[in-house]
Amino acid sequence: MQKHFNITIHGKVQGVWYRASAQNAAQRLGLSGFVRNLPDGGVYAEAEGPEAVLQDFVKWCRRGPQLAAVDDVQVEEGTLAGFEGFEIRR
């Protein structure tokens, strides 16, 4: 069953290749959606796919890429949007 997660990540997550790494992780897992920077220094992602796979992506988000220092990850279930692919948005 497909699910949609809204994910907000806070910490040292901008300027550390977080978005590109998140895109790679999502594509590797077969998820669709997008990731973008937030004005407050955080990162926001929406991802769709099977719930177990989304949980794997959330685990990745809690770690992030090597240079990131994730302080907090908030996840809310949302409404399916039918994304195609996983993109980086500005």
Backbone as JSON, one array per atom type, in Angstrom:
{
  "sequence": "MQKHFNITIHGKVQGVWYRASAQNAAQRLGLSGFVRNLPDGGVYAEAEGPEAVLQDFVKWCRRGPQLAAVDDVQVEEGTLAGFEGFEIRR",
  "N": [[0.84, -1.19, 0.0], [0.62, 2.14, -0.93], [2.07, 5.01, 0.55], [2.31, 8.43, 1.77], [4.74, 10.57, 2.9], [5.48, 13.51, 4.73], [8.38, 15.12, 5.44], [10.44, 16.75, 7.7], [13.58, 18.05, 8.27], [15.99, 19.0, 10.61], [18.96, 20.73, 11.69], [22.48, 20.65, 10.99], [22.15, 20.79, 7.92], [22.16, 22.04, 5.49], [24.21, 22.94, 2.74], [25.78, 20.72, 2.84], [25.51, 18.73, 1.03], [23.08, 17.48, 1.43], [20.52, 17.46, 0.11], [21.08, 16.38, -2.49], [22.12, 13.91, -1.74], [19.9, 12.84, -0.42], [18.16, 12.64, -2.55], [19.52, 10.67, -4.07], [19.37, 8.52, -2.25], [16.58, 8.15, -2.08], [15.97, 7.52, -4.74], [17.42, 5.16, -5.02], [15.96, 3.56, -3.31], [13.61, 3.44, -4.66], [11.61, 5.36, -4.38], [9.28, 8.1, -4.87], [9.0, 11.68, -5.23], [10.07, 14.76, -3.69], [12.74, 17.0, -2.63], [13.75, 19.84, -0.74], [15.4, 22.91, 0.26], [14.74, 24.72, 3.3], [13.77, 28.03, 4.37], [14.54, 28.44, 7.04], [16.87, 27.07, 7.41], [16.58, 24.38, 7.52], [15.66, 21.21, 5.96], [13.22, 20.01, 3.71], [11.2, 17.31, 2.76], [9.1, 15.41, 0.6], [7.84, 12.23, 0.23], [6.89, 9.27, -1.53], [5.72, 5.92, -1.46], [5.93, 2.37, -0.7], [5.09, 1.71, 2.73], [7.05, 0.45, 4.41], [9.39, 0.89, 2.99], [9.44, 3.66, 2.96], [9.89, 4.06, 5.68], [12.53, 3.16, 5.83], [13.74, 5.19, 4.36], [13.26, 7.37, 6.05], [14.86, 6.6, 8.2], [17.34, 6.88, 6.93], [17.24, 9.66, 6.58], [17.52, 10.53, 9.2], [20.19, 10.11, 9.65], [21.57, 11.16, 7.37], [23.87, 12.62, 4.91], [27.49, 12.25, 5.06], [28.68, 14.71, 6.0], [26.64, 15.99, 7.31], [24.8, 17.02, 10.28], [22.34, 15.89, 11.88], [19.73, 17.07, 13.85], [17.0, 16.82, 14.41], [14.13, 15.08, 13.2], [11.05, 15.31, 11.72], [8.06, 13.64, 10.99], [5.18, 13.4, 9.08], [2.17, 11.89, 8.02], [0.85, 12.24, 4.78], [-1.26, 13.19, 1.99], [-1.53, 11.19, -0.9], [0.22, 12.2, -3.8], [0.99, 11.41, -6.28], [3.59, 11.6, -7.43], [6.19, 11.63, -9.93], [9.22, 10.17, -10.23], [12.05, 11.43, -8.33], [12.86, 14.53, -7.24], [15.06, 17.4, -6.89], [14.12, 20.37, -5.51], [14.12, 23.95, -5.73]],
  "CA": [[0.0, 0.0, 0.0], [1.4, 3.36, -1.06], [1.89, 6.06, 1.57], [2.96, 9.72, 1.49], [5.31, 11.16, 4.12], [6.06, 14.85, 4.75], [9.53, 14.96, 6.34], [11.18, 17.99, 7.96], [14.85, 17.71, 8.89], [16.69, 20.16, 11.16], [20.35, 20.52, 12.11], [23.41, 21.12, 9.96], [21.68, 20.01, 6.77], [22.32, 22.79, 4.25], [25.62, 23.11, 2.4], [26.51, 19.47, 3.14], [25.05, 17.77, 0.02], [21.95, 16.72, 1.97], [19.47, 17.26, -0.89], [21.53, 15.43, -3.52], [22.24, 12.59, -1.1], [18.54, 12.37, -0.18], [17.65, 12.23, -3.86], [20.15, 9.39, -4.38], [18.81, 7.5, -1.35], [15.19, 7.91, -2.47], [15.98, 6.83, -6.03], [17.92, 3.8, -4.76], [14.86, 2.85, -2.65], [12.46, 3.4, -5.56], [10.58, 6.3, -3.93], [9.06, 9.3, -5.67], [8.76, 12.87, -4.41], [11.02, 15.87, -3.87], [13.43, 17.52, -1.46], [14.13, 21.24, -0.94], [15.86, 23.63, 1.45], [13.79, 25.62, 3.94], [14.38, 29.32, 4.73], [15.08, 28.42, 8.4], [18.1, 26.27, 7.46], [16.24, 22.96, 7.49], [15.37, 20.59, 4.68], [11.88, 19.44, 3.68], [11.02, 16.32, 1.7], [7.87, 14.63, 0.5], [8.19, 10.98, -0.42], [5.81, 8.32, -1.66], [6.1, 4.55, -1.75], [5.47, 1.45, 0.33], [5.42, 2.23, 4.07], [8.32, -0.1, 4.92], [10.49, 1.56, 2.27], [9.46, 5.03, 3.49], [10.55, 4.01, 6.99], [13.96, 3.07, 5.55], [14.17, 6.53, 3.95], [13.27, 8.2, 7.27], [16.1, 6.21, 8.91], [18.43, 7.55, 6.24], [17.12, 11.1, 6.86], [18.03, 10.76, 10.56], [21.66, 10.11, 9.55], [21.97, 12.09, 6.33], [25.2, 12.39, 4.36], [28.6, 12.27, 6.01], [28.97, 16.02, 6.59], [25.46, 16.51, 8.01], [24.61, 16.76, 11.71], [20.89, 15.97, 12.02], [19.26, 17.24, 15.22], [15.6, 16.42, 14.58], [13.38, 14.72, 12.0], [9.61, 15.22, 11.98], [7.39, 12.94, 9.91], [3.72, 13.4, 9.1], [1.59, 11.24, 6.86], [0.11, 13.17, 3.95], [-2.13, 12.66, 0.94], [-0.79, 10.8, -2.1], [0.24, 13.24, -4.83], [1.29, 10.79, -7.58], [4.86, 12.1, -7.97], [6.96, 10.81, -10.86], [10.62, 10.41, -9.96], [12.38, 12.16, -7.09], [13.61, 15.69, -7.7], [15.52, 18.46, -5.98], [13.45, 21.63, -5.81], [14.8, 25.12, -5.18]],
  "C": [[0.88, 1.25, 0.0], [1.04, 4.36, 0.04], [2.62, 7.32, 1.12], [3.44, 10.28, 2.82], [5.8, 12.57, 3.83], [7.15, 14.83, 5.82], [10.27, 16.29, 6.47], [12.42, 17.63, 8.77], [15.54, 18.99, 9.36], [18.07, 19.76, 11.65], [21.26, 21.15, 11.08], [23.13, 20.3, 8.71], [21.69, 20.8, 5.46], [23.82, 23.0, 4.02], [26.46, 21.87, 2.67], [26.07, 18.36, 2.18], [23.87, 16.95, 0.51], [20.91, 16.43, 0.88], [19.87, 16.24, -1.95], [21.65, 14.02, -2.96], [20.86, 12.0, -0.82], [17.91, 11.89, -1.49], [18.22, 10.86, -4.24], [19.56, 8.27, -3.54], [17.39, 7.14, -1.77], [15.13, 7.14, -3.79], [16.43, 5.38, -5.85], [16.81, 2.94, -4.14], [13.61, 2.75, -3.53], [11.31, 4.31, -5.14], [10.42, 7.44, -4.92], [8.8, 10.46, -4.72], [9.75, 13.97, -4.71], [11.67, 16.22, -2.53], [13.81, 18.97, -1.76], [14.63, 21.82, 0.37], [14.72, 24.48, 1.99], [14.49, 26.92, 4.32], [15.02, 29.31, 6.12], [16.35, 27.58, 8.54], [17.84, 24.77, 7.47], [16.06, 22.47, 6.07], [14.0, 19.93, 4.79], [11.79, 18.47, 2.52], [9.61, 15.77, 1.76], [8.24, 13.39, -0.29], [6.99, 10.05, -0.44], [6.35, 6.95, -2.03], [5.52, 3.64, -0.69], [5.93, 1.9, 1.71], [6.75, 1.72, 4.59], [9.52, 0.58, 4.27], [10.59, 3.01, 2.73], [10.14, 5.07, 4.85], [12.07, 3.9, 6.83], [14.51, 4.44, 5.15], [14.24, 7.47, 5.16], [14.51, 7.87, 8.1], [17.3, 6.88, 8.27], [18.42, 9.05, 6.58], [17.67, 11.44, 8.24], [19.56, 10.77, 10.6], [22.14, 11.2, 8.59], [23.34, 11.75, 5.77], [26.28, 12.61, 5.41], [28.83, 13.6, 6.72], [27.81, 16.62, 7.38], [25.51, 16.19, 9.5], [23.12, 16.97, 11.98], [20.51, 16.04, 13.49], [17.86, 16.67, 15.42], [14.99, 16.09, 13.22], [11.92, 14.56, 12.4], [8.95, 14.61, 10.77], [5.88, 13.01, 10.12], [3.23, 12.67, 7.87], [0.74, 12.24, 6.1], [-0.75, 12.43, 2.94], [-1.29, 12.33, -0.29], [-0.91, 11.87, -3.18], [0.57, 12.68, -6.21], [2.55, 11.33, -8.23], [5.44, 11.11, -8.98], [8.42, 11.15, -10.65], [10.8, 11.14, -8.65], [13.31, 13.3, -7.46], [14.05, 16.6, -6.57], [14.81, 19.73, -6.43], [14.19, 22.78, -5.14], [13.84, 25.89, -4.3]]
}
